């Protein structure tokens, strides 16, 4: 920490140094040889013409730092990150700042979506320094890659001063700097068990309910969600509450849960015109989004609203699901069947320009229904954000219909027609950039979401889309039996990729009953167990034992906007263990969850996916087996029901799957078997009778 104080004290002493003509010439030459132009990442290519002499992460840059004994700047971001663009424009496109960077540092640019392993290490380092994380992430390293200072966005003058301060400290007080680097490196090298003092404890329903009570103290009763600003949706939190509401109906969870889900889709964080969700809202009202749209958010939100539709039957959730899927098809789907990773927040250099509207634009589009549209979407002459309008909803359809003396059918027709016109008009604008990387894990999350949407609604076009994406993953993202991280690159997948794809393939089996999907999920599970699992920690590392050797090997524990790979794998292991009758996998899942049991009770907000798995473990899970020619019809009805605690196997012919062994039709009719821990009740041929058996447990 002493080094941090030195940096800021020097900041008061050193002003901007002028750049000599010689330095400018060096900078121009560096720009011509900027190595990012040879990369494929859309984010790195955005910086290929910077005057900064950027390197991609690799041996060339790291060896150069050692040979020239220079500190390293690692600057991490992603293509759709607004503040990454701002800092690039203010600092990395600035000739004099670039000259300082080129002369005194080895400068490395990283796309966090390509290298989440590196991002994870240095994000934790910055947080260990007492600094809030985020992107752009800018970290200063010793020549041997150890972090000694960092932060997120720096204004250009602050960045200039910081560069000069670090230059001075590196030259004049290097011992102190390296002492700090050792402290931070040691901090990020600690394993999860040591860092969080994990100890095994039994999972109980009471602990889950206690965790819920702690979480409920943070509920925002006025605007939904939690009392935070900015607001991230955190899909796994609300998905867990759907599961817990089923397990513990006496908690009365549904009112705030559904209130939150409604507020989110009323807000500007949901694209009211084109569908799809933005990454987060900058306010507590869900009104003003940070306009980038990420695939991982939308995949998970399909799952969330599909589960909510199963729970509530609210047709508005079905509508949101459909609009989001249409957006995915229209804007995120590659011709090959894979989904792109993100859409930028900015267009024409301005955040949100593609998505906002002037008063007069809405007036022209709405025509005779302008007053209704303005009331429905809160359109104001002075604008509702930066002199423009972000369409969002603050009143109910019923109130608007009453105000304009219309029935709901007519109101909805007027709104739908306006949205069609607005979408066509918006298509004439210059679009934000699309990051066309196809990431295996994010496609896995999205495939799960589409399958959940099909289960909930029964819409055949959703299943067709899911099958297309499933076959894309098989063909393009699994090479020689090994999962890769990004299509057309050879980098082996990270644990979060394995977890999400395995989860999606299990869901694919439980939707289509294609046994090949289950077999591939099992093979990928064997692979991740062999290369990523630490039996001492009882957790998966983020990287394979075959991966590049970085300064630390991390295992992600906490559920964030994307749940941790470990919590998703805990669910995968349990479900595969049940479907394949593999006791070893079931025990592995139980051991993983039990060691975070105390944390779940105390910090359920950041262990919500873990809590969902614990929800499955507190009592035996129904194993529903359907055998006979009518299994597609029966499973379609079954999967549309709100029964989050179950596994399902089905077939009409002989199968090697353990759950299907010795199962037959009953008197020529499709048999429905309900089993717990390998013990089955008498089979029935009527689904209602089977459901009555489940509810009686």
Secondary structure, DSSP 8 states (H G I E B T S, - for coil): -HHHHHHHHHHHH-------HHHHHHHHHHHHT-GGGG---HHHHHTTTSSS-EEESSHHHHHHHHHHT-EEEEEEE-TT-HHHHHHIIIIIT-HHHHHHHHHHEEEEEEETTT-HHHHHHHHHHHHHTT----SSEEEEE-TTS-EEEEES---HHHHHHHHHHHHHHHHH-HHHHHHHHHHHHHHHHS-HHHHHT-------HHHHHHHHHHHHTTB-TTTSSBS-SSEE--HHHHHHHHHHHHH-GGG--HHHHHHHHHHHHHSTTB-TTT--B-SEESSSSS-SEE--EEHHHHHHHHHHHHHHHHHH--HHHHHHHHHHHHHIIIIIB-TTS-B--EE-SEETTEETTTT-B-HHHHHHHHGGGHHHHHHHHT--TT-SBTTBB-----S-HHHHHHHTT--HHHHHHHHHHHHHHHHHHHTTS----EE---BHHHHHHHHHHHHHHHHHH--HHHHHHHHHHHHHIIIIIEETTEEBSBTTS--B--HHHHHHHHHHHHHHHHHH--HHHHHHHHHHHHHHHHHHEETTTTEE-SS-TTS---S------S--SS--HHHHHHHHHHHHHHHTT-HHHHHHHHHHHHTTHHHHHH-GGG-HHHHHHHHHHSS--EEEEEESTTHHHHHHHHHTS---SEEEEEESS----GGGTT---BTTB-EEEEEETTEE---BS-HHHHHHHHHH-
